[in-house]
C-alpha cells in the first residue's frame, strides 16, 4: 500500500466515524464540568481525548509568567511519565508547541525531528511518538496554552482529521475557565472577551427562548465520578422522582390538548407502567451498584434487538426505539440518584445524539427553555409533538456550536428563524424580542 493509499484509508475511516466522534467530543463537557481539582479534570480530559483522537500521547500546556517571560508549562498528560507534569517548560515560540502558541495556528508534523521548530526534551522518550499535532488554546485573541497530540510514526494526522480534532480544545478551555472562576468567585468572567456570535441552525420546533446551555450528562461522566453519591437507599426515591416528572409532563400536555396520550406503539407508555422493568433495575443495581447497574440495564436493552434477530422491520424499529428510551430513562434515574438536577428550569438542553420522548417529557416537566440536538433528527414524531404542544423550541445541526459555545453560556435560540445567538447582549435580546 502506498503512502497516498494509507492516507486515503485513514480519511475514509475518519468520515465513517465522524458522527460518533462528535458525540464523544460533546460528552467531554461532562468531564470538564466536574467539581474536582483542575489537575484531575485536565488529566481526565487528556484520557478522553486520547481515546477520541486515537493518540498515544496527549498533553496540555498552559501559559504562565516566569521572571517576566511568557512560558508554556505541561499541566496534564497521558502517555509520558508523571514526573513530566510541571517539569516540561518551553518559552513562547520554542519547539513545535511554542511555535503553535506564538502563531496561533495548528501545527501538524509527520516527523517531529525533521521540523525546523523541533526541540528535543530529554528523558521523555517522545522520539517514539514523532507524529505531532499542536492545537493552540485561544482566548481573547491570545494563546493561553496548547493541546498537543502525538502518535507513533505509522499513523499520521491527515487533513480531514484536523478540523474535528480542533474541537477538542473547547472542553479544555471550559475546564480552564471553571478553574479560574473557582479561584476568583467574584469575577463575572475570566480574562476573555465574551464570545458573541450568531450560528445558523435547522429549526425543528418553532418558538424563541433564552437560557443557559446545559449538556445532557453521560454514563461515562457519572459512573467515573468518584463523588457521585448514588446508593441503593436513594434508588427507589430517584425512580419515583423521575416517573413523577414524566407523568406530570403528560398531565400538562393533556391540559393543552384534550385527550392527549402516547400512541399505543410508544415504548415510553410501557415503561411508565412496567413493574418488571423496575424490578430489573433493582436487581442490576444490587448486583453492580446503582450507577453501573443502571448503565448495564441500558446496555442490555440496547443489545436486545440484535439478540432477538427478528426480520420484521416494524418490530425491529419498535425495539430499537424502546432501547434508546430505556437508555435515556436509566440515565435520568442515575442523574437523580446522584443528586444532580437535570434538566434545570430555564436551561437550553444540549442533546449530543438524539431526541426521545423521554427527554422531551423531562424537558417539559422540568421547564427547560429549549433544546438543541447536535445531529440531524429523523423521525421522533411523538417527541416533536410533545415539544410543539408545550411550546419548547428545538433546533438541530447548529453550525460550529462546539467551537463557539460552552456549557453555561447564555443562548438565545430561534426555532422559527433557524439560528442560535451565543452570549447575546441585552441590546440583542431587546431587539430580538421586539421583532418577535
C-alpha positions in Angstrom: 0.0 0.0 0.0 1.4 3.4 -1.0 1.5 6.4 1.4 -1.3 8.0 -0.5 -3.4 4.9 -0.2 -2.8 4.7 3.5 -3.8 8.4 4.0 -7.0 7.8 1.9 -7.8 4.8 4.1 -7.4 6.8 7.2 -9.5 9.7 5.8 -12.3 7.2 4.9 -12.3 5.8 8.4 -12.5 9.3 9.8 -15.5 10.2 7.7 -17.2 7.0 8.7 -16.6 7.6 12.4 -17.3 11.4 12.3 -20.8 11.4 14.0 -19.7 9.1 16.7 -16.6 11.1 17.4 -18.6 14.4 17.5 -20.8 12.8 20.1 -17.8 11.8 22.2 -16.3 15.3 21.9 -19.6 16.8 23.3 -19.6 14.3 26.1 -16.2 15.6 27.2 -18.1 18.6 28.5 -19.4 16.3 31.3 -15.8 15.7 32.4 -14.9 19.4 32.1 -17.8 20.4 34.3 -17.0 18.1 37.3 -16.2 19.9 40.5 -12.8 18.4 41.1 -9.3 19.6 41.3 -8.3 21.3 38.0 -5.3 18.9 37.5 -7.6 15.9 37.9 -10.1 17.3 35.4 -7.4 18.1 32.8 -5.9 14.6 33.2 -9.4 13.1 32.7 -9.8 15.2 29.6 -6.4 14.0 28.3 -7.6 10.4 28.7 -10.8 11.1 26.9 -9.1 13.0 24.1 -6.5 10.2 23.7 -9.4 7.8 23.0 -11.2 10.0 20.6 -8.1 11.0 18.7 -6.5 7.6 18.8 -3.4 9.3 20.1 -0.6 7.7 22.2 0.3 10.9 23.9 -1.9 13.9 24.9 -0.6 16.9 26.8 -2.0 20.2 28.0 0.4 23.1 28.2 -0.7 26.4 29.9 0.8 29.8 29.6 2.5 31.3 32.7 4.8 34.1 33.6 8.2 33.3 34.9 10.7 36.1 35.6 8.8 38.4 33.3 8.8 36.0 30.5 5.9 34.0 29.0 6.4 30.3 29.2 4.4 27.1 28.5 4.2 24.5 31.3 2.9 21.0 30.9 0.0 20.8 33.3 -1.6 17.5 32.4 -0.6 14.5 30.3 -1.3 10.8 29.5 1.4 8.7 27.9 4.5 10.2 29.4 5.9 9.6 32.9 4.1 11.5 35.7 7.2 13.4 36.5 6.9 15.3 33.2 3.9 17.3 34.5 5.1 20.6 35.8 8.6 19.9 34.7 8.5 20.3 31.0 8.7 24.1 30.3 9.0 25.9 26.9 9.3 29.5 26.0 6.8 31.0 23.7 7.9 30.2 20.2 10.2 27.4 21.4 9.7 24.0 19.9 6.7 23.0 17.8 4.4 23.5 20.8 5.7 27.0 21.5 5.6 27.9 17.8 1.9 26.9 17.6 1.1 29.1 20.6 3.0 32.0 19.1 1.5 31.8 15.6 -1.9 30.8 17.0 -2.4 28.1 14.3 -2.5 24.3 14.5 0.8 22.7 13.7 0.7 19.2 12.2 4.0 17.4 11.6 4.6 13.8 10.3 8.1 13.5 11.7 8.8 16.0 14.5 12.6 15.8 14.5 12.6 16.9 10.8 10.7 20.1 11.6 12.8 23.3 11.9 11.0 24.2 15.2 11.6 20.9 16.9 13.2 20.9 20.3 14.4 17.8 22.0 13.2 17.3 25.6 15.4 14.8 27.4 14.1 11.8 29.5 10.6 11.9 27.9 11.1 9.3 25.2 9.0 11.4 22.8 11.1 10.3 19.9 9.0 7.2 19.9 6.0 9.4 19.0 7.1 11.7 16.2 3.7 12.3 14.6 2.8 15.7 16.2 -0.3 17.9 16.3 -0.2 21.1 18.3 -3.6 22.9 18.8 -3.4 26.4 20.4 -5.9 27.2 23.1 -7.1 30.6 22.1 -8.9 33.2 24.2 -9.4 36.9 23.8 -7.2 36.9 20.7 -4.2 35.3 22.5 -2.9 31.8 23.2 -3.4 30.7 26.8 -1.9 27.3 26.2 -1.6 24.4 23.7 -3.2 21.0 23.4 -0.6 18.5 22.0 -1.4 15.1 20.5 1.3 12.6 19.4 1.3 9.3 17.7 3.8 6.7 16.5 5.3 7.1 13.1 3.0 4.9 11.2 -0.2 6.9 11.9 -0.1 10.5 10.7 -2.7 13.1 11.3 -4.4 13.6 7.9 -6.0 16.9 6.8 -9.6 15.5 7.1 -8.9 14.9 10.8 -7.6 18.2 12.0 -10.8 20.3 11.9 -12.6 17.7 14.0 -9.7 17.4 16.5 -9.5 21.1 16.8 -12.9 21.0 18.5 -11.2 19.1 21.3 -9.8 22.4 22.6 -13.2 23.6 23.7 -13.7 21.2 26.7 -10.2 22.0 27.7 -10.9 25.8 27.6 -14.1 25.3 29.5 -12.3 23.4 32.3 -9.6 26.1 32.5 -12.4 28.8 32.7 -14.1 26.9 35.6 -10.8 26.6 37.4 -10.2 30.3 37.1 -13.7 31.2 38.3 -13.4 28.9 41.3 -10.2 30.8 42.3 -11.9 34.1 41.8 -15.6 33.6 42.7 -16.4 37.3 42.5 -15.2 37.6 38.9 -18.1 37.9 36.4 -16.0 36.4 33.7 -12.5 35.1 33.2 -9.9 37.1 31.2 -11.6 36.7 27.9 -13.9 38.8 25.9 -17.4 37.3 25.7 -17.8 35.1 22.7 -20.9 36.5 21.0 -21.9 35.1 17.6 -25.0 34.1 15.6 -24.9 30.5 14.4 -27.2 29.0 11.7 -29.3 26.0 12.6 -32.3 24.0 11.4 -35.5 24.8 13.3 -37.3 21.6 14.2 -39.9 23.1 16.6 -40.7 26.8 16.3 -40.5 29.5 19.0 -37.9 31.6 20.8 -36.2 31.1 24.2 -33.4 32.4 26.3 -31.4 30.2 28.6 -28.1 28.8 29.8 -26.6 25.9 27.9 -26.7 22.6 29.8 -25.5 19.4 28.3 -27.2 16.0 28.7 -25.0 14.0 31.1 -23.4 10.7 30.0 -23.0 7.5 31.9 -19.2 7.9 31.4 -19.2 11.1 33.3 -21.5 9.9 36.1 -20.1 6.4 36.6 -16.5 7.7 36.6 -17.2 10.5 39.1 -15.9 9.3 42.5 -18.1 11.9 44.2 -21.4 10.7 42.8 -23.3 9.7 46.0 -25.8 7.3 44.5 -26.8 4.4 46.8 -29.4 1.7 46.9 -31.2 3.7 49.6 -31.8 6.6 47.2 -32.6 4.4 44.1 -36.3 3.9 44.8 -36.7 7.6 45.5 -34.9 8.5 42.3 -37.1 6.2 40.2 -40.2 7.6 41.8 -39.0 11.2 41.2 -38.3 10.6 37.5 -41.5 8.9 36.9 -43.4 11.6 38.7 -41.7 14.2 36.4 -42.7 12.2 33.3 -46.3 11.7 34.5 -46.6 15.4 35.3 -45.4 16.2 31.9 -48.1 14.0 30.4 -50.7 15.8 32.5 -49.5 19.2 31.4 -49.8 18.1 27.8 -53.3 16.7 28.4 -54.4 20.1 29.7 -53.1 21.7 26.4 -54.7 19.2 24.1 -57.8 17.3 25.3 -57.3 13.6 25.1 -53.6 13.8 24.5 -51.9 10.5 25.1 -48.9 8.5 23.9 -49.6 6.2 20.9 -50.0 2.5 21.8 -46.8 1.8 20.0 -44.8 4.3 22.0 -42.3 2.5 24.3 -42.4 5.2 26.9 -46.0 4.3 27.7 -45.0 0.8 28.7 -42.0 1.9 30.7 -44.2 4.1 32.9 -46.3 1.2 33.9 -43.8 -1.7 33.7 -43.3 -3.2 37.2 -40.9 -5.9 35.8 -38.7 -3.1 34.4 -38.5 -1.5 37.9 -37.6 -4.9 39.4 -34.9 -5.4 36.8 -33.4 -2.1 37.7 -33.2 -3.1 41.4 -31.7 -6.4 40.6 -28.9 -4.9 38.4 -28.2 -2.2 40.9 -28.0 -4.6 43.8 -25.5 -6.7 41.8 -23.3 -4.0 40.4 -24.0 -0.8 42.3 -26.5 1.9 41.4 -24.7 3.7 38.6 -23.1 0.7 37.0 -26.3 -1.2 37.3 -28.3 1.4 35.5 -25.7 1.6 32.8 -25.8 -2.2 32.4 -29.6 -2.1 32.2 -29.4 0.4 29.4 -26.8 -1.8 27.6 -28.9 -4.9 27.9 -31.9 -3.2 26.3 -29.6 -1.8 23.5 -28.5 -5.3 22.6 -32.0 -6.8 22.7 -32.8 -6.1 19.0 -29.6 -7.8 18.0 -30.1 -10.8 20.3 -33.7 -11.3 19.1 -32.6 -11.3 15.4 -36.1 -10.6 14.2 -36.5 -9.9 10.5 -39.7 -7.9 10.8 -38.8 -4.3 10.2 -41.6 -2.8 12.2 -40.7 -4.9 15.3 -37.1 -4.1 14.9 -37.8 -0.4 14.7 -40.0 -0.5 17.8 -37.5 -2.5 19.8 -34.7 0.0 18.8 -36.9 2.9 19.9 -37.6 1.2 23.2 -33.9 0.6 23.7 -33.0 4.3 23.3 -35.8 5.4 25.6 -34.7 2.9 28.2 -31.2 4.3 28.0 -32.5 7.9 28.5 -34.8 6.8 31.3 -31.9 4.9 33.1 -29.7 8.0 32.6 -32.3 10.3 34.2 -32.6 8.0 37.2 -28.8 7.8 37.5 -28.6 11.6 37.5 -31.3 11.9 40.0 -29.8 9.2 42.3 -26.5 11.2 42.1 -28.2 14.3 43.5 -27.8 16.3 40.3 -30.6 18.4 38.8 -31.2 17.7 35.1 -32.6 19.4 33.2 -32.8 22.6 35.2 -35.6 25.1 34.8 -34.9 27.7 32.2 -31.9 25.9 30.6 -31.3 25.1 26.9 -30.6 21.4 26.8 -27.9 20.1 24.5 -28.6 16.6 23.3 -25.5 15.2 21.6 -27.1 12.4 19.7 -30.9 12.0 19.5 -34.3 13.3 20.6 -36.6 10.9 22.5 -40.0 11.1 24.1 -38.3 10.6 27.5 -36.1 13.6 27.1 -38.9 15.7 25.6 -41.2 14.9 28.5 -38.4 15.6 31.0 -37.8 19.0 29.4 -41.5 19.9 29.6 -41.9 18.7 33.2 -38.7 20.5 34.4 -39.5 23.6 32.5 -36.5 23.7 30.2 -36.5 26.7 27.9 -35.4 24.9 24.7 -33.5 22.0 23.2 -30.5 21.8 20.8 -29.8 18.4 19.1 -26.3 18.1 17.7 -27.3 15.6 15.0 -30.0 15.6 12.3 -33.2 14.3 13.8 -35.0 11.6 11.9 -38.5 10.5 12.9 -39.2 11.3 16.6 -42.7 12.4 15.8 -44.1 11.9 19.3 -41.2 13.9 20.8 -41.8 16.7 18.4 -45.5 16.8 19.1 -44.7 16.9 22.9 -42.4 19.9 22.4 -44.7 21.7 20.0 -47.6 21.4 22.4 -45.5 22.7 25.2 -44.0 25.5 23.0 -40.5 24.4 23.7 -38.3 25.4 20.7 -36.0 22.8 19.2 -33.1 23.4 16.8 -30.7 20.8 15.2 -27.5 20.9 13.3 -26.2 24.1 14.8 -23.2 25.2 12.7 -19.9 25.4 14.7 -21.6 25.0 18.0 -18.7 23.2 19.7 -16.3 26.0 18.5 -18.3 28.9 20.0 -20.5 27.7 22.9 -19.5 26.3 26.2 -21.7 24.8 29.0 -23.2 27.7 31.0 -23.2 30.2 28.1 -26.3 32.2 27.6 -28.1 31.4 24.4 -31.0 33.0 22.5 -32.5 30.3 20.3 -35.0 30.9 17.5 -36.7 27.8 16.0 -38.6 30.0 13.6 -35.6 31.9 12.2 -33.3 28.9 12.5 -30.4 30.4 14.5 -28.7 30.4 17.8 -27.1 33.5 19.3 -24.3 32.8 21.8 -23.9 35.3 24.7 -26.4 37.8 23.3 -26.0 41.4 24.7 -29.0 43.0 26.5 -29.5 45.1 23.3 -29.6 42.0 21.1 -32.2 40.4 23.4 -34.3 43.5 23.4 -34.2 43.8 19.6 -35.0 40.1 19.0 -37.9 40.2 21.5 -39.2 43.4 19.9 -39.2 41.8 16.4 -40.8 38.6 17.7 
